[in-house]
Amino acid sequence: MFLHPWAIVLGMGAATLPIVVHLLTRPKPVRRPLSTLRFVRQAIQQRRARHRLRDLIVLLLRTAAVLLIALAIARPRLGHRPLVSDAEVGATARVVIVDVSQSMAAVASGVTSIERARTTAARFLRYRPGLRANLIMAGAQPRAVFTEPARNFEALRGGLLHAEARPERLDVNRAIAAAAQMLAPKSENDPTRRELVVISDFQRTNWARANFRALPTKTNIQLESVAAVATMANVALVDVRVEGRASPGSDARLLVDVANFSPAARRVTAEVSVGHATYRLAGICPANRHALFSDDVTFQETGWRIGRARLLGVDDALATDDVRDLVVSVRGKPLYALITRQNARKKPSSSYYLQCALVPDAHLVDSPSAKVIRLDPSNMDGQQLRDSDLIAIDHPGTISADGIKILAGLMRRGRPVIYVASELDDATNLRRLAAAAGSGLHMPVQFAPAKGERRRDLFLGFVSKDAMPFRVFGEHTDAIVSQMRFAGGLVSRRAENALRDDVVATYGDGTAFLVRTASDAGSLAVINADLNRSNLPATAAFVPFVDELLHWALGRNLSRGVGTCGEPLVARLPSTEKVAAGLRIKAPDAAGGSSDGELGELLDEGVGVVWRWTAPARPGVYTVQRDGKTVFALPVVIPSEESQLSMLSADVLRKRLAGGQSVYYHAIGDDFEQADTLWTWLAAICVLCFLGEVVALTLFRS
C-alpha cells in the first residue's frame, strides 16, 4: 500500500492551522495606565515574543521545505518494491514464464488473459546492459525459446508474439524445474543476479501444487497476475458419456455433466448429436455445483458412433469448454466367459446362479440379451477369452500358471473380470493373479483362507450406498441389505496405501464382501461369498445386483478411451486388430489418414496393437481406419479443471509456496508505476511551505 500524497498535505495543514488561528484571533491587551518606563518595557517584551514565534514558524517551514526537496530528488516509492525491473544493474540472468494453459483464454472486458500476458511479458524482455533472458511457454510441457538465457531479445519478443492459449492444463512444477536449470549458477562464486518472472492467471487448480524450492537460492521471483480482479463466471461441459454397454435395439443411458462455476444458479440446455440423432437435455445447475442430466438413447446398428455435445445460449468467460466430443462403441450381444470346474448340469450350484444372473432372460426368450460360454480352468482357450467381453470366475480350483498369465494379460488390455471367491484355492489364485498383473493391479485387501473359522450367517456391516451396484436400490438399500445372509468366503485384511473406496461392502466382522479395483485398462471385482450357501441368489436383489456390477465393469472398460490434450496417450486397439500394418490414423475433419509421427504411432505389442502419442495438440475425435473403415475411435478432450477460473490468493503465493525465496506479487489494479509520481506532490508541498513562510512574515512584520 502506498501513502496517498494528500495525507501529507492534510497532516502539515493540521499542524500549522492552530498557530495561524491563534495569531488571527488572539485577544488585544487591555490598556491600563502605566508608567512610561513600564509601558516601554512591556512593549519590548511583546515584540521579542512575536519575533521568537515568527522565527520558529519560519524555521519549521524552511526545514520542511528542504526535507521535501531532498525527498523529491530521491523520488521515493512507498510499500514493497518490485524485485525485477530495468533499474537493476550488473550481470543478470532472467527467465520469463508465460502460462499458456486453456484458462488463459478466458475473456474479461473483451480482453483475454493471454493478450494481457503478452503485453506484460514484453516489459521484461527489453535490452539492458548485462542482461541475459529466456522465455518459457508453460503448458502441460514447458517450451523454451532457447536452451539457456541469451541476449537475442528480438527473437524472444518474436516468440512472445506467437504465444497462444493451448487446450491443456499447466504443469507448473515442470516449468519451474526448467527455469531452475537455466538459472543454475555456473560456479560457487557466480555473481550473476538471478530473476524469475511468472506471468499467469494463477488458477487455483494448477497452482495449488506449485513449489519454488527447486530454484537456486537468492533467486528473485516476481509473480505478475493477468487475471481479472473478480473471479469470472463460467459454465462448462465437464463430461459426456454413454453409461454401460450400447447394443443395437436396446436403450443406453446418455449422461451429461455440467459444472456451473458462478455465484448464481443457471438454467442450461445441452444439445447432444450422436450419429444421425440429436438429443436435448435441460435443467437448473446450482451455483458452484455440478448437475448431471440423463436421457435414454437407442442405436440400431453396430459400429463406432461419433458425437458432440454443446451448451446452447451460454454467455460465459470461456467458450472452448462449452463443446465436448464423445465416442460410442455399439456392439453386438455381449459374450461372457465363465471359468468354472462345476458341471453345467449341477443345479443348484454357485456357478449356475451366477450364469443365470449374467443372462437372466436365457430361458425366457429365443434371442437372449447375452451369451455365456463355460470354460474348464484346466484347459482355457485363450482365443475364446480374447473374444469375450467379460470373464467370470467361480469355483475354478487351482488355475495353472499359463492360465494366470493369460488372465493378467487380458486384464492389462482392458478385459473386466468378476471373481466369486469361496474356496482355499481362490486365495492362492488371487495372490498369483495380483503378482502376475504387477503394479497395474491395486488390490485394496489381501485375501487368505479361513483356517478353522466358522463363516456362516454373515451379514453386511458396511455398504457404500452411492457406489455401484448398491446404488440401484436407492432408499431401499438398508431394508434389502438387512435380509441378506452369507456363508463361506475368505478372510481379508487391508493392504497398505489401499483406496478406501475400492472396498464397497464389508461383513460385520470387518472382512471384505465386495471389492472393486482397477487393473491397468481393465478391472477386477471380487465377490467374497459362496453363492450356493448364501441367500443372495434367492432374493429379488440378486439379478439387479449382478446387472449393476456388469454395468460398472463393462462401462469402465468402454469409457477408458479418452485422451487429454498436451499429455501422453496410450490406447490399445480392439483385439480384432492383430497387426498395425495397413492401419491409418485420421485427425478430426481430415480427409485422409496419417502414417507419420504427427498423430502418434501404431505399434505391434504382444497380441495386439497399441497407439502411442506423445502429446495430442487439439481436441476432437481421432479415428484409426483400415481400408476406409473405422476400427477404433478416441475422443481427445480439454482437461475439465481448466474450466474452474478461481485464483489462488496472493498470500498463499507469497508465503506458503515461496519455499524460502524472495517473492513479489503484482496483480491488475496494483499499479506500482503510479507511485513514482510522489515526487511531484512533494515538490508541490515544498512550494506551499515557501508560501507559508511569506504569510508568516507578513503577519509578524515589524
ABEGO torsion letter per residue (X at the ends): XBBBAAAAAAAAAAAAAAAAAAAAABBBBBBBBBBAAAAAAAAAAAAAAAAAAAAAAAAAAAAAAAAAAAAAAAGBBBEBBBABBAABBEBBBBBBBBBABAAAABBBGGBBAAAAAAAAAAAAABBBBGBBBBBBBBBABBBBABABBBABAAAAAAAAAABBBBBBBBBAAAAAAAAAAAABBABAABABBBBBBBBBAGBAAAAAABBAAABBBGBBBBBBBABBABBBBBBBBABBBBBEBBBBGBBBBBBBBBBBBBABBBBBBBBBBBEABBBBBBEBBBBGBBBBBBBBBBBABBEBBBBBBBBBGBBBABAAAABBBBBBBBBBBBBBBBBBABBAABOBBAAAAAAAAABAAAAABABBABBBBBBBAABBBAAAAAABABBBBBGAEBBBAAAAAAAAAAAAAGBBBBBBBABAAAAAAAAAAAAAAEAABBBABBBBBBBGBBBBGBBBABBBAABOAAAAAEAAAAAAAAABBBBEEBBBBBBBGBBAAABABBBAAGBBABBBBBBEABBBBBBBBBAAABAAAABAAAAAAAAAAAAAAAAAAAAABBBBBGBBBBBBBBAABABABGBBBBBBGBABBBABAAAEBBBBBEABBBBBBABBABBEBBBBBBGGBBABBBBBBBBAAAABABBBBAAAAAAAAAGGBBBBBBBBGBBAAAAAAAAAAAAAAAAAAAAAAAAAAAAABX
